[in-house]
Amino acid sequence: MSAVTEETQDAHGRDTVGSIVGDYIAKLRGGDVGSMPAVLGLVVLVVAFSILRPETFTKAFNFGNLIQQSAGVTIIAMGLVFVLLLGEIDLAAGYTAGTAAAVTSLLLTSHDWPVAAAIVVGLLTGTAIGFCIGTLVARLGIPSFVVTLALFLALQGVVLSIIGEKGSIDSGEFIAKLNSDNLPVWLGWVVAVVLVGAYAGLTFVSNRRRRRNGLTSEPNLLWAMKSGGLAVLTFLVVFYLSIERSPNANIKSIKGVPISLVIIIGLAVVLTVLLSRTRWGSHVYAVGGNAEAARRAGINVKLVQLSCFMMCSTVAAIGGLMLASYSGGVNNVTGGNQTLLYAVGAAVIGGTSLFGGKGRVVDAIIGGTVVATIANGMGLMNQPDSRKYIVTGLVLLVAASVDAISRRKAAASGRI
């Protein structure tokens, strides 16, 4: 019997709900918990706040506002995933975001640059910062904690120098719309259908190709469950965001999918493809899992490290634009205060390992939603900032503990 036939029979043998659930439970017992704790925590938070503040938390207006509030931090967290996968850290990511946003805003408002050119220069500013960090870490061997801590301090001064005595810079009309405007309702539905259709089609073709080549693939039933679940979740979100959610609809109508959500999803798709569908992505996981083994396998470890820091800072620059858009400009706290802490927390809470080698871009989105839900829900309950920080810190500590325990189980079961 050929390998392809055996694989096909194995796939059909696992194509039942019971076998799928059994496989998943086995993964959990082996320490591969993924983002499951974060998802469960998010469900608990949503249920709790919905019961405690049903008149405000469950409203469509608050839902849309929560997405826009969390956009900047979530995107910065998506970039941090690349560094965390190596077992490194970037403490300067927040002020990298602020610096890139300040450069873009300065070019737009003080020098009248075209929007596209100003944004490109802002992104390149992030890339250049990442190149400096990566060079010092990969080539000189300076610990990333020390390098990024130094830049955390230095970039604060750069931002203050750019914004000048006024203490702030307006970002211009285009940037302001990125995290405040919404898509037309019809376009939101089009994007949803395309997204779900693309996921279902591409994963189906990928599974067929893997079976044809004798490789392991997910059962058809599991594919259908994932595709169906994504469709239900996506269409519910679009439906909820498509209803009128303005408190004063007669003055200004607010409905449609926020542009910031489209940016987050689009960026997540691109970054996920880079990590899961390219040789470079497999090298990132290999270096994060065991740098010495990766080096012996012929992987250019230093180049991978350099590229990950550059990716982190470039994505942080995008996050900086979203922060500036939400606040109406760049000031001395853009990218500062708790921005970095929330971004790192979002990535870890979502399931990215602090030890390297395990994590996904979607983890940052899930974790960012958890962090934003805590801040939003407790704000609606009129809780002081001190309690918000305490709760968020405890959630992060629990996530780190789950990561450590699951890693120990995975080692004991031979998965790592």
C-alpha positions in Angstrom: 0.0 0.0 0.0 1.4 3.4 -0.9 2.2 6.2 1.6 -0.5 8.4 0.0 -3.1 5.7 0.4 -2.1 5.1 4.0 -2.3 8.8 4.7 -5.7 9.0 3.1 -7.0 6.2 5.2 -5.5 7.7 8.4 -7.2 11.0 7.6 -10.6 9.4 7.1 -10.0 7.4 10.3 -9.6 10.6 12.2 -12.5 12.3 10.4 -15.0 12.1 13.3 -15.9 14.5 16.1 -14.8 12.0 18.7 -11.4 11.5 17.2 -10.9 15.2 16.6 -11.7 15.9 20.3 -9.5 13.1 21.4 -6.6 14.4 19.4 -7.0 17.8 20.8 -7.2 16.6 24.4 -4.0 14.6 23.8 -2.3 17.8 22.6 -3.4 19.6 25.8 -2.1 16.8 28.0 1.2 16.9 26.1 1.6 20.6 27.0 0.5 22.1 23.6 -2.2 24.4 25.0 -1.8 27.2 22.4 -4.1 30.1 22.9 -6.8 28.1 24.6 -6.3 29.6 28.0 -6.5 33.1 26.5 -9.7 32.3 24.6 -11.3 30.8 27.8 -10.3 33.9 29.7 -11.7 36.2 27.1 -15.0 34.3 27.2 -15.1 34.6 31.0 -14.4 38.4 30.9 -17.0 39.0 28.2 -19.7 37.1 30.2 -18.7 38.8 33.5 -18.8 42.4 32.1 -21.9 41.7 30.1 -23.7 40.7 33.4 -22.2 43.5 35.4 -22.6 46.3 32.8 -25.2 45.1 30.3 -26.4 48.6 29.5 -23.0 49.7 28.2 -20.5 46.9 27.7 -22.7 44.9 25.2 -23.6 47.9 23.1 -22.3 48.1 19.5 -20.9 51.5 20.2 -18.6 50.1 22.9 -17.7 47.1 20.7 -16.5 49.4 17.9 -14.7 51.7 20.4 -12.9 48.7 22.0 -11.5 47.7 18.6 -10.2 51.2 18.0 -8.8 51.6 21.5 -6.8 48.4 21.2 -5.6 48.7 17.6 -2.2 50.4 18.3 -1.2 48.1 21.1 -2.4 45.0 19.3 -0.3 45.8 16.2 2.8 46.5 18.2 2.2 43.1 20.0 2.0 41.4 16.5 5.5 42.7 15.8 6.8 41.6 19.2 5.8 38.0 18.4 8.8 37.8 16.0 11.3 38.8 18.7 9.7 36.7 21.4 9.8 33.7 19.1 13.6 34.0 19.3 13.5 34.1 23.1 14.5 37.8 22.9 12.7 41.0 24.0 12.3 44.5 22.5 11.7 47.1 25.3 12.0 49.9 22.7 9.0 48.8 20.6 6.7 51.4 22.2 8.9 54.4 21.5 9.8 53.0 18.1 6.1 53.4 17.4 6.1 56.9 18.8 9.2 57.9 16.8 7.9 56.6 13.5 4.6 58.3 14.1 6.3 61.6 15.0 8.5 61.5 11.8 5.4 60.8 9.6 3.4 63.5 11.3 6.2 66.0 10.9 6.6 65.3 7.2 2.9 65.6 6.6 2.1 68.7 8.6 5.3 70.7 8.7 6.8 69.8 5.3 3.7 69.1 3.2 5.0 65.7 2.0 2.6 63.4 0.1 0.8 61.0 2.4 2.3 57.9 0.8 5.8 59.2 0.9 5.5 60.3 4.5 4.1 57.0 5.6 6.9 55.1 3.8 9.6 57.2 5.5 7.9 56.6 8.9 7.9 52.8 8.3 11.5 52.9 7.1 12.3 54.8 10.4 11.0 51.8 12.2 13.0 49.4 10.0 16.2 51.4 10.6 15.7 51.3 14.4 15.2 47.5 14.1 18.3 47.2 12.0 20.4 49.0 14.7 18.9 46.8 17.5 19.4 43.6 15.5 23.0 44.5 14.6 24.0 45.2 18.2 22.3 42.0 19.4 23.2 39.6 16.5 26.7 40.9 15.6 28.1 42.2 18.8 26.3 39.8 21.1 24.9 42.5 23.5 21.8 41.1 25.3 18.6 42.4 23.7 17.4 43.6 27.1 20.3 46.0 27.5 20.2 47.2 23.9 16.4 47.9 23.8 16.4 49.4 27.3 19.0 51.9 26.1 16.9 52.7 23.0 13.8 52.9 25.2 15.4 55.8 26.9 17.1 57.4 23.9 14.0 57.3 21.7 12.0 59.2 24.3 14.4 62.0 23.7 14.1 61.7 19.9 10.3 62.0 20.2 10.6 65.1 22.5 13.0 66.6 20.0 10.7 66.1 17.1 7.5 67.4 18.7 9.3 70.5 20.0 8.1 73.0 22.5 4.4 72.7 21.5 4.4 69.2 23.1 2.4 67.6 20.2 2.1 67.3 16.5 -1.1 67.0 14.5 -1.0 63.9 12.3 -3.2 65.2 9.5 -6.5 64.2 8.1 -5.5 60.9 6.4 -3.8 59.5 9.5 -6.7 60.5 11.7 -9.1 58.5 9.6 -7.1 55.2 10.0 -8.4 54.6 13.5 -11.6 56.6 13.5 -13.5 56.0 10.2 -15.4 52.9 9.2 -15.9 51.0 5.9 -19.3 51.4 4.1 -21.6 48.7 5.3 -21.7 46.9 2.0 -17.9 46.9 1.7 -17.6 45.3 5.2 -19.7 42.4 4.0 -17.7 42.0 0.9 -14.4 41.9 2.9 -16.0 39.3 5.3 -17.1 37.0 2.5 -13.7 37.3 0.7 -11.9 36.6 4.0 -13.9 33.5 4.8 -13.9 32.2 1.2 -10.2 32.7 0.9 -9.5 30.8 4.1 -11.8 27.9 3.3 -10.5 27.6 -0.3 -6.8 27.9 0.5 -6.8 25.5 3.4 -8.9 23.0 1.5 -6.4 23.1 -1.5 -3.5 22.9 0.9 -4.9 19.8 2.7 -5.5 18.1 -0.7 -2.0 18.8 -1.8 -0.5 17.5 1.4 -2.5 14.3 1.1 -1.5 13.9 -2.5 2.1 14.2 -1.4 1.8 11.7 1.5 2.1 14.4 4.2 0.0 14.8 7.4 -3.1 16.9 6.9 -6.1 17.9 9.0 -9.3 15.8 8.6 -12.0 17.2 6.3 -14.4 17.4 9.2 -11.9 19.6 11.2 -11.5 21.8 8.1 -15.2 22.2 7.9 -15.5 23.0 11.6 -12.8 25.6 11.4 -14.2 27.2 8.2 -17.7 27.2 9.6 -16.6 28.6 12.9 -14.7 31.4 11.2 -17.7 32.2 9.0 -20.1 32.4 12.0 -17.8 34.5 14.0 -16.9 36.8 11.1 -20.5 37.4 10.0 -21.7 38.0 13.5 -19.0 40.6 14.1 -19.8 42.3 10.7 -23.5 42.2 11.5 -23.1 43.8 14.9 -20.8 46.5 13.6 -23.1 47.2 10.6 -26.0 48.4 12.8 -26.3 52.0 13.8 -24.2 52.5 17.0 -24.0 56.3 17.3 -25.5 57.7 20.5 -26.6 60.7 18.4 -27.4 59.2 15.0 -29.2 62.4 13.9 -26.0 64.4 14.2 -23.5 61.7 13.0 -24.1 58.2 11.9 -21.6 55.5 13.0 -21.9 52.1 11.4 -19.7 49.7 9.5 -16.5 47.8 10.2 -13.7 50.0 11.6 -10.9 50.6 9.1 -8.5 49.7 12.0 -10.0 46.2 12.2 -9.4 45.7 8.5 -5.7 46.8 8.9 -5.2 44.4 11.8 -6.7 41.5 9.9 -4.8 42.3 6.7 -1.5 42.7 8.6 -2.2 39.4 10.5 -2.7 37.5 7.2 0.5 38.8 5.7 2.6 38.1 8.8 1.1 34.7 9.3 1.9 33.7 5.7 5.5 34.9 6.3 5.8 32.7 9.4 3.9 29.6 8.3 4.4 29.5 4.6 8.0 30.6 3.9 11.4 29.1 4.5 12.3 32.2 6.5 9.4 31.6 8.9 10.5 28.0 9.5 14.0 29.3 10.2 12.6 31.7 12.8 11.0 28.9 14.7 14.1 26.8 14.4 16.3 29.5 15.8 13.9 30.1 18.6 13.6 26.4 19.4 17.4 25.8 19.5 19.8 28.4 18.0 22.8 26.1 18.1 21.0 23.2 16.4 19.7 25.7 13.8 23.3 27.0 13.1 24.5 23.4 12.6 21.7 22.8 10.2 23.1 25.6 8.0 20.7 28.4 9.1 22.2 31.9 9.2 21.2 32.6 12.8 22.5 36.1 13.0 20.6 37.1 9.8 17.4 35.6 11.2 17.9 37.6 14.5 18.5 40.8 12.5 15.5 40.3 10.3 13.2 39.6 13.3 14.2 42.8 15.1 13.7 44.7 11.8 10.3 43.2 11.4 9.3 43.9 14.9 10.2 47.6 14.6 8.6 48.0 11.2 5.3 46.6 12.5 5.7 48.8 15.6 5.8 51.8 13.2 2.4 50.8 11.8 1.2 50.5 15.4 2.5 54.0 16.0 0.4 55.4 13.2 -2.7 53.8 14.8 -1.8 55.3 18.2 -1.4 58.7 16.6 -4.7 58.3 14.7 -6.6 57.4 17.8 -5.2 60.2 20.0 -5.4 62.8 17.2 -1.7 63.4 16.9 1.7 62.6 18.5 2.6 63.8 22.0 5.2 63.0 24.6 3.4 59.9 25.7 2.7 58.3 22.3 4.2 54.8 22.6 5.1 55.4 26.2 3.4 54.9 29.5 1.9 51.4 29.6 1.9 50.9 25.8 5.0 48.6 25.7 3.9 46.6 28.8 0.4 46.1 27.3 1.9 45.0 24.0 4.3 42.5 25.6 1.5 41.3 27.8 -0.9 40.9 24.9 1.6 38.6 23.0 2.3 36.5 26.1 -1.3 36.3 27.3 -2.4 35.2 23.8 0.0 32.2 23.9 3.4 33.3 22.6 6.1 31.7 24.7 8.7 33.8 26.5 11.1 30.9 26.0 11.1 31.2 22.3 10.1 28.8 19.5 6.3 28.9 20.1 3.8 31.5 19.1 1.6 32.9 16.3 0.6 36.3 15.1 -3.0 35.6 16.0 -1.9 35.1 19.6 -1.2 38.9 19.7 -4.7 39.6 18.5 -6.3 37.3 21.1 -4.1 38.7 23.9 -4.7 42.3 22.8 -8.4 41.7 22.9 -8.1 40.3 26.5 -6.0 43.3 27.6 -8.4 45.8 26.0 -11.5 44.0 27.4 -10.1 44.3 31.0 -9.4 48.0 30.6 -12.6 48.7 28.8 -14.9 46.7 31.2 -13.3 48.0 34.4 -13.4 51.5 33.0 -17.2 51.1 32.5 -17.4 49.9 36.1 -15.6 53.1 37.2 -12.7 51.2 38.7 -9.5 53.2 39.3 -6.4 52.6 37.1 -4.7 51.0 40.0 -7.1 48.0 39.9 -6.9 47.8 36.1 -3.1 47.5 36.4 -3.3 44.9 39.2 -5.8 42.7 37.3 -3.9 43.0 34.0 -0.6 42.1 35.8 -2.2 39.1 37.4 -3.6 37.9 34.1 -0.1 38.2 32.6 1.4 36.3 35.5 -1.1 33.5 35.0 -0.3 33.4 31.3 3.4 33.2 32.0 2.8 30.4 34.5 0.7 28.4 32.0 3.5 28.9 29.5 6.1 27.5 31.9 3.9 24.6 33.0 3.0 23.6 29.4 6.6 23.8 28.3 7.5 21.4 31.2 4.8 19.0 30.2 5.8 19.2 26.5 9.4 18.4 27.5 8.3 15.5 29.6 6.2 14.1 26.7 9.0 14.5 24.2 7.3 17.2 22.2 10.3 19.6 22.6 
